[in-house]
Amino acid sequence: MMDHGNQSFNDSPLQSNLTKPGASRFSRRTALIGAGCLIGGGLCVGGGTAAFFLAQTISNSSSIRPSKSSGRSLFTYCSRSNIGGLTWSLDSQRIVSSGVNAQVWAAFSGTPVCTYTDASRGSGRSALPSFDPWQLCFGDAVWSPDGQFIAAPVNSIVGQKPPDSHGNIFDIWAYTVQMWNATNGTPVFTYTGHSDSVSAVAWSPDGKHIVSASWDNTVQVWEAANGTLAYTHVGVGTSAQLGWSPDGKRLFCNSDHRTESWDASDGSDVIVYPDVLVDDTVAWSPDHQCLAVYSQDNTELEVWRVSTGKLLGHYPVHGNWFDSSGVNDVAWSPDGKRIATSSDDKTVQVCDALTGRNVFAYTGHSDKVTGIAWSPDGRFIASASDDKTVQVWSPD
């Protein structure tokens, strides 16, 4: 393996300052994103007109500074604002990170590829009194299986209604899923089927369908090529996270109402997992046979067998919700042998999925760690933090 060094790369100068905040998972961070649109970004559809991204290729002129991380860090990618969602490309060569915009960058050099921002505001931006980063809301972006496209939920304020009789001014929102070319940022399609904030999207393994979850209490399955709706699954609640089984035959959803799965072709054969609490942080194993659940009540990581409902083990990790050590994200390694958890205690803990033995603790961040993602080859972890960095490191 080539020596990537211990480097730091600044993000695009197009980013603005904002506050706050990719395996399928439901976390406290996800709930916050759904509730307050804390991840910024930008595309929208208003008045029946699709919004377009400005995709700007950034030259490799990022400044470099010594990484603050300890342990096995390879490099630190610096941002002017907090980064929420992280997703690796399937070839483990690129990462798309969600913040006030969406950025694609080379995973082992930090070289920016493209920055996607909302170009739809353009001349119409003067209609709003001031730019508020809460008005641009990127959710976790996902790659198509062939790596050619990226899709993301985006909920954006596109205007304001005239004052009512009491002088109140109300915002006009667009709730969309946007798809664009992963190489050059060319817009491909905007899906507008939801009536409230879109909280999550996932691509089918064969690349033909996308599933999207929304605060409108629905999960919608539609054709990736043209947005044709296949069916709508209702009653799922809000702030959902989604995942397809590896064979594409079942869909899995974690929401504030329940955790369930169903036949991906038509929404039938629903299985509900009642023992998973709505405020727990959940991650499916790669084969979707087990659930890793961080219980906010007893501050333990629990591993459950889905088919039998049997608790396979429970292990103490981090702290709890009230002592600033709660878990924000849970992610299985691609081979299913390890589970990583990120926390407000500024660390990422990696444990053995069978025994719960802690095999590694990463301490390179200086603020709470909000998101984690394993590279598909299982060799690296990318972690996002409120210290405004993404750090790529080896858990071995």
Secondary structure per residue as TSV (DSSP state, phi and psi in degrees):
chain	resnum	aa	ss	phi	psi
A	1	M	-	360.0	140.2
A	2	M	-	-69.8	152.8
A	3	D	-	-84.3	109.6
A	4	H	-	-83.9	-11.1
A	5	G	-	76.2	-173.6
A	6	N	S	-122.7	91.5
A	7	Q	E	-124.2	167.2
A	8	S	E	-132.4	135.0
A	9	F	E	-127.6	127.3
A	10	N	E	-74.9	154.7
A	11	D	-	-87.7	-174.1
A	12	S	-	-63.9	143.7
A	13	P	T	-69.6	-7.0
A	14	L	T	-76.2	-13.9
A	15	Q	-	-70.7	145.1
A	16	S	-	-105.1	164.9
A	17	N	-	-75.7	138.0
A	18	L	-	-154.8	174.3
A	19	T	-	-103.6	152.3
A	20	K	-	47.0	141.3
A	21	P	-	-85.1	360.0
A	22	G	-	360.0	360.0
A	23	A	-	360.0	112.1
A	24	S	-	-102.4	138.4
A	25	R	E	-154.5	156.1
A	26	F	E	-125.7	124.9
A	27	S	-	-137.4	171.3
A	28	R	H	-59.2	-37.1
A	29	R	H	-62.0	-41.2
A	30	T	H	-62.6	-42.0
A	31	A	H	-61.5	-39.7
A	32	L	H	-66.3	-40.0
A	33	I	H	-60.7	-45.3
A	34	G	H	-66.6	-38.1
A	35	A	H	-74.6	-39.2
A	36	G	H	-123.6	4.8
A	37	C	-	52.1	52.4
A	38	L	-	-77.6	-19.0
A	39	I	S	-92.0	120.9
A	40	G	-	-89.9	162.2
A	41	G	-	169.9	-159.5
A	42	G	-	-168.7	105.5
A	43	L	-	-151.5	160.4
A	44	C	-	-162.8	168.3
A	45	V	E	-131.1	123.8
A	46	G	E	-135.5	137.6
A	47	G	T	60.2	28.8
A	48	G	T	80.3	5.5
A	49	T	E	-106.3	127.1
A	50	A	E	-72.2	136.4
A	51	A	-	-85.3	150.6
A	52	F	-	-118.5	149.1
A	53	F	E	-86.8	143.4
A	54	L	E	-91.9	113.4
A	55	A	E	-105.7	117.0
A	56	Q	E	-119.6	122.8
A	57	T	-	-79.5	130.0
A	58	I	-	-102.1	132.7
A	59	S	-	-70.2	158.7
A	60	N	S	-81.5	71.2
A	61	S	-	-125.3	22.2
A	62	S	-	-65.7	142.3
A	63	S	-	-76.3	155.7
A	64	I	-	-123.0	135.5
A	65	R	-	-136.4	159.4
A	66	P	-	-60.7	136.7
A	67	S	-	-71.6	140.7
A	68	K	-	-84.2	-8.1
A	69	S	-	-74.9	155.2
A	70	S	-	-114.5	175.5
A	71	G	S	80.7	-134.0
A	72	R	S	-104.7	36.0
A	73	S	E	-66.2	138.2
A	74	L	E	-93.4	-46.6
A	75	F	E	-163.4	166.7
A	76	T	E	-119.3	127.0
A	77	Y	E	-99.2	116.7
A	78	C	E	-95.6	143.1
A	79	S	-	-128.3	153.8
A	80	R	S	-83.0	-7.1
A	81	S	S	-145.0	165.9
A	82	N	-	-64.3	143.4
A	83	I	-	-109.1	132.0
A	84	G	-	-97.7	-83.8
A	85	G	-	-77.7	143.4
A	86	L	E	-132.7	131.7
A	87	T	E	-144.1	130.1
A	88	W	E	-84.9	148.6
A	89	S	-	-70.1	157.2
A	90	L	T	-65.8	-21.0
A	91	D	T	-89.1	5.6
A	92	S	S	61.4	26.8
A	93	Q	S	-108.7	-20.8
A	94	R	E	-133.6	157.4
A	95	I	E	-130.3	136.4
A	96	V	E	-108.1	125.9
A	97	S	E	-116.5	141.7
A	98	S	E	-107.9	131.4
A	99	G	S	-150.7	-128.8
A	100	V	S	-68.0	-19.6
A	101	N	S	-141.4	-170.8
A	102	A	E	-116.5	131.6
A	103	Q	E	-122.7	136.2
A	104	V	E	-108.9	129.6
A	105	W	E	-144.6	155.4
A	106	A	E	-68.7	127.0
A	107	A	T	-67.0	-26.5
A	108	F	T	-117.2	15.5
A	109	S	T	-138.5	-16.4
A	110	G	-	76.7	3.3
A	111	T	-	-64.0	120.7
A	112	P	E	-64.2	136.7
A	113	V	E	-99.8	-57.7
A	114	C	E	-149.0	150.4
A	115	T	E	-118.6	129.6
A	116	Y	E	-109.6	121.2
A	117	T	E	-129.6	167.1
A	118	D	E	-80.7	106.4
A	119	A	-	-86.3	-8.2
A	120	S	S	-69.2	-23.7
A	121	R	S	-69.4	-38.1
A	122	G	G	22.8	-123.5
A	123	S	G	-68.2	-26.2
A	124	G	G	-73.4	-7.4
A	125	R	G	-62.8	-28.7
A	126	S	G	-67.3	-13.7
A	127	A	G	-71.1	-20.9
A	128	L	S	-96.8	142.3
A	129	P	S	-63.8	-31.9
A	130	S	S	-160.7	158.1
A	131	F	-	-83.6	122.3
A	132	D	-	-117.9	119.1
A	133	P	G	-61.6	-18.2
A	134	W	G	-67.7	-15.6
A	135	Q	G	-78.4	-11.7
A	136	L	E	-119.7	115.9
A	137	C	E	-129.3	94.7
A	138	F	E	-83.0	130.6
A	139	G	-	-92.9	-174.5
A	140	D	-	-61.7	124.5
A	141	A	-	-83.4	152.3
A	142	V	E	-132.4	148.4
A	143	W	E	-92.4	146.5
A	144	S	-	-69.3	154.0
A	145	P	T	-56.2	-30.2
A	146	D	T	-88.6	0.0
A	147	G	S	75.8	7.3
A	148	Q	S	-87.3	-23.6
A	149	F	E	-132.7	159.1
A	150	I	E	-128.5	140.1
A	151	A	E	-126.9	148.2
A	152	A	E	-152.2	146.3
A	153	P	E	-77.3	135.4
A	154	V	E	-138.4	126.2
A	155	N	E	-120.3	116.9
A	156	S	E	-137.0	141.9
A	157	I	E	-77.7	122.8
A	158	V	E	-111.3	-1.5
A	159	G	E	172.8	-172.1
A	160	Q	E	-137.6	143.3
A	161	K	-	-77.6	155.6
A	162	P	-	-60.9	150.7
A	163	P	-	-56.1	141.4
A	164	D	-	-81.9	-171.5
A	165	S	T	-64.9	-17.9
A	166	H	T	-99.9	4.5
A	167	G	-	84.1	7.8
A	168	N	-	-78.8	136.8
A	169	I	-	-112.1	128.6
A	170	F	-	-114.7	141.9
A	171	D	E	-78.0	153.4
A	172	I	E	-105.5	121.7
A	173	W	E	-107.3	151.1
A	174	A	E	-121.4	132.3
A	175	Y	E	-115.5	108.2
A	176	T	E	-138.0	165.0
A	177	V	E	-119.3	126.9
A	178	Q	E	-112.2	138.2
A	179	M	E	-118.7	136.6
A	180	W	E	-142.9	163.2
A	181	N	E	-68.1	127.7
A	182	A	T	-73.3	-16.2
A	183	T	T	-94.4	-44.0
A	184	N	T	-120.6	-0.8
A	185	G	-	78.4	10.0
A	186	T	-	-65.2	126.1
A	187	P	E	-62.6	138.9
A	188	V	E	-111.9	-47.2
A	189	F	E	-161.4	146.4
A	190	T	E	-123.5	122.5
A	191	Y	E	-97.2	130.1
A	192	T	-	-125.5	30.3
A	193	G	-	-79.7	-11.9
A	194	H	-	-95.1	154.3
A	195	S	S	-109.1	4.9
A	196	D	S	-150.3	178.6
A	197	S	-	-52.4	132.3
A	198	V	E	-86.5	125.8
A	199	S	E	-104.8	-21.3
A	200	A	E	-162.3	152.5
A	201	V	E	-138.4	156.3
A	202	A	E	-152.3	143.5
A	203	W	E	-96.8	138.9
A	204	S	-	-67.5	151.6
A	205	P	T	-57.7	-29.3
A	206	D	T	-88.4	-1.0
A	207	G	S	78.0	1.8
A	208	K	S	-86.5	-24.3
A	209	H	E	-130.3	155.3
A	210	I	E	-124.9	139.7
A	211	V	E	-112.7	137.0
A	212	S	E	-131.7	140.6
A	213	A	E	-114.1	148.0
A	214	S	E	-143.9	160.7
A	215	W	T	-70.7	-2.7
A	216	D	T	-80.7	11.1
A	217	N	S	74.6	22.6
A	218	T	E	-130.0	153.5
A	219	V	E	-115.6	125.6
A	220	Q	E	-115.4	132.8
A	221	V	E	-108.4	126.1
A	222	W	E	-144.0	160.8
A	223	E	E	-74.0	129.0
A	224	A	T	-66.1	-27.2
A	225	A	T	-72.9	-34.6
A	226	N	T	-143.7	0.3
A	227	G	-	81.4	7.6
A	228	T	-	-63.3	125.9
A	229	L	E	-73.9	127.4
A	230	A	E	-86.0	-50.0
A	231	Y	E	-167.5	166.1
A	232	T	E	-121.4	129.2
A	233	H	E	-103.7	121.9
A	234	V	E	-107.5	165.6
A	235	G	-	81.5	22.2
A	236	V	-	-91.9	-8.6
A	237	G	-	82.0	-157.5
A	238	T	S	-117.8	173.8
A	239	S	S	53.7	46.5
A	240	A	-	-84.0	153.3
A	241	Q	E	-121.5	148.1
A	242	L	E	-127.7	156.0
A	243	G	E	-161.2	145.9
A	244	W	E	-97.5	147.4
A	245	S	-	-67.6	154.4
A	246	P	T	-56.0	-30.5
A	247	D	T	-87.8	-0.6
A	248	G	S	77.0	7.3
A	249	K	S	-89.1	-20.5
A	250	R	E	-132.5	150.4
A	251	L	E	-111.4	147.0
A	252	F	E	-126.0	140.4
A	253	C	E	-140.5	131.0
A	254	N	E	-113.5	127.7
A	255	S	-	-140.8	-177.3
A	256	D	S	-78.8	-2.4
A	257	H	S	-99.4	-45.4
A	258	R	-	-171.2	171.4
A	259	T	E	-111.1	130.1
A	260	E	E	-152.3	166.7
A	261	S	E	-137.7	161.6
A	262	W	E	-158.8	169.1
A	263	D	E	-64.3	121.1
A	264	A	T	-69.1	-20.4
A	265	S	T	-76.6	-32.2
A	266	D	T	-145.8	1.2
A	267	G	S	84.0	6.7
A	268	S	-	-86.6	-178.8
A	269	D	S	53.5	59.0
A	270	V	-	-79.3	130.6
A	271	I	E	-116.9	125.4
A	272	V	E	-107.1	137.0
A	273	Y	E	-108.2	90.9
A	274	P	T	-72.4	-19.3
A	275	D	T	-80.9	-6.0
A	276	V	S	-90.0	118.1
A	277	L	-	-74.7	151.4
A	278	V	T	-70.5	-20.3
A	279	D	T	-99.1	9.1
A	280	D	S	-81.7	159.2
A	281	T	E	-100.7	122.9
A	282	V	E	-123.5	142.2
A	283	A	E	-141.4	134.6
A	284	W	E	-83.6	143.2
A	285	S	-	-66.5	158.1
A	286	P	T	-55.8	-32.6
A	287	D	T	-90.8	3.2
A	288	H	S	58.2	28.1
A	289	Q	S	-95.6	-18.8
A	290	C	E	-133.6	155.8
A	291	L	E	-117.2	132.3
A	292	A	E	-100.6	122.6
A	293	V	E	-125.1	120.7
A	294	Y	E	-92.0	114.2
A	295	S	E	-84.4	118.8
A	296	Q	T	-69.2	-19.6
A	297	D	T	-77.5	-47.4
A	298	N	T	-110.7	9.1
A	299	T	T	51.2	43.6
A	300	E	E	-127.1	153.3
A	301	L	E	-93.1	121.2
A	302	E	E	-111.6	141.4
A	303	V	E	-117.3	123.0
A	304	W	E	-117.2	142.2
A	305	R	E	-84.5	119.7
A	306	V	T	-65.7	-43.4
A	307	S	T	-66.9	-30.4
A	308	T	T	-110.6	-14.7
A	309	G	T	73.0	15.0
A	310	K	E	-83.1	134.1
A	311	L	E	-78.5	115.4
A	312	L	E	-85.4	-25.0
A	313	G	E	178.5	158.4
A	314	H	E	-143.3	131.5
A	315	Y	E	-133.1	137.4
A	316	P	E	-72.1	132.3
A	317	V	-	-140.4	144.8
A	318	H	S	52.1	-142.0
A	319	G	-	-122.8	-134.2
A	320	N	-	-133.9	176.4
A	321	W	G	-57.2	-33.8
A	322	F	G	-93.6	-12.5
A	323	D	G	-108.1	26.0
A	324	S	T	64.1	25.3
A	325	S	-	-127.7	17.8
A	326	G	-	-66.2	158.8
A	327	V	E	-87.3	131.8
A	328	N	E	-99.2	-26.0
A	329	D	E	-153.9	148.2
A	330	V	E	-132.5	136.5
A	331	A	E	-146.5	132.5
A	332	W	E	-83.0	147.5
A	333	S	-	-69.9	153.4
A	334	P	T	-57.9	-28.4
A	335	D	T	-87.7	-0.2
A	336	G	S	75.6	7.3
A	337	K	S	-90.6	-20.8
A	338	R	E	-132.9	155.3
A	339	I	E	-128.2	131.1
A	340	A	E	-108.4	142.1
A	341	T	E	-130.4	138.8
A	342	S	E	-113.0	152.5
A	343	S	E	-146.6	164.2
A	344	D	T	-66.3	-14.6
A	345	D	T	-79.2	9.9
A	346	K	S	76.2	12.7
A	347	T	-	-121.5	162.9
A	348	V	E	-118.2	125.4
A	349	Q	E	-105.8	135.0
A	350	V	E	-116.9	124.6
A	351	C	E	-125.3	160.1
A	352	D	E	-71.9	127.9
A	353	A	T	-67.7	-24.5
A	354	L	T	-89.6	-38.8
A	355	T	T	-107.0	-18.9
A	356	G	-	80.3	1.4
A	357	R	-	-65.9	130.0
A	358	N	E	-72.7	119.6
A	359	V	E	-104.8	-14.3
A	360	F	E	-165.5	143.2
A	361	A	E	-130.2	120.3
A	362	Y	E	-97.8	128.4
A	363	T	-	-124.7	28.8
A	364	G	-	-80.6	-13.4
A	365	H	-	-91.5	154.3
A	366	S	S	-107.6	5.5
A	367	D	S	-148.3	176.9
A	368	K	-	-55.3	143.1
A	369	V	E	-97.2	116.6
A	370	T	E	-96.8	-23.2
A	371	G	E	-153.7	149.4
A	372	I	E	-140.3	152.6
A	373	A	E	-152.3	131.1
A	374	W	E	-81.3	143.2
A	375	S	-	-67.8	146.2
A	376	P	T	-58.0	-26.0
A	377	D	T	-82.8	-1.8
A	378	G	S	76.8	7.0
A	379	R	S	-92.1	-19.7
A	380	F	-	-139.0	159.0
A	381	I	E	-125.5	136.8
A	382	A	E	-106.4	131.1
A	383	S	E	-126.3	134.4
A	384	A	E	-106.3	144.0
A	385	S	E	-139.9	160.8
A	386	D	T	-71.4	-1.6
A	387	D	T	-80.3	8.0
A	388	K	T	66.6	37.8
A	389	T	E	-133.6	153.9
A	390	V	E	-112.5	125.7
A	391	Q	E	-115.0	129.9
A	392	V	E	-105.6	127.3
A	393	W	E	-150.3	163.7
A	394	S	-	-99.4	130.1
A	395	P	-	-86.9	7.3
A	396	D	-	-101.3	360.0
